[in-house]
Structures are given as C-alpha cells and as structure tokens.
C-alpha cells in the first residue's frame, strides 16, 4: 500500500528527492520518513501531519523539506546539501485509515536506498 520511489546515488552537496504514494486507504493521518544506516537503529527524519505541519530531526534541518499532497495521498522528501552521513535506507511511514470508521494503523514502505559519496 506504500510505494516509495526516488533515492539512488548522489554526491555530497547534491540533491535527491524521495516520493511515497499510498493506495487502498480512506485517509492518512501523520506521514513520515525514517532512515536506517548500516549498524544503526532506524531514526525519524521528518514527519508531517494532515494539515502540513512538519518537523525534522536536527541533523537535516535546513537541508531537507517534507511535503504532502492529501488528494493524491503522496508525500515527498526533497533532500538538498547531501552529506555522506545521509547514506541510509529510507522508509516511508503512514498512519492510515483503511475504511470509514475503521481504526488507524501503522503502515511502512519497503525502503529505498540512498547513497551519498564524498
């Protein structure tokens, strides 16, 4: 239900964009991007609520921008001024409501690799 696209390889100082599209749901509450670097725990990168309010982990503030399109159930992450330490698998997260009246639940994408070279 969550399909990520984008990512790949980039150089330090460059830019990449990630997208996450959600299908088969009635609505989406909070959406977020997480990342997991080799040997490290998964961490929250950025999250955005239905109204568009966003917050970021300190390490990406001023460099990454998260946005969403509620009508098309899509979230993007624009990553600028990339650093090698941004290298990780990036995961899309969404708090989804599948049907009217059903409780919300967590949903995850399959992950997309981002590699930033020095």
Buried (B, 14 or more C-beta within 10 A) or exposed (E): BBBBBBBEEBEEEEEBEBBBBBEEBEBBEBBBBBBBBEEEEBEEBBBBBEEEEBEBBEEBEEBBBBBBEEEEBBBBBBBBEBBEEBBBBBBBBBBBBBEEEEEBEEBBBEBBEBBBEE
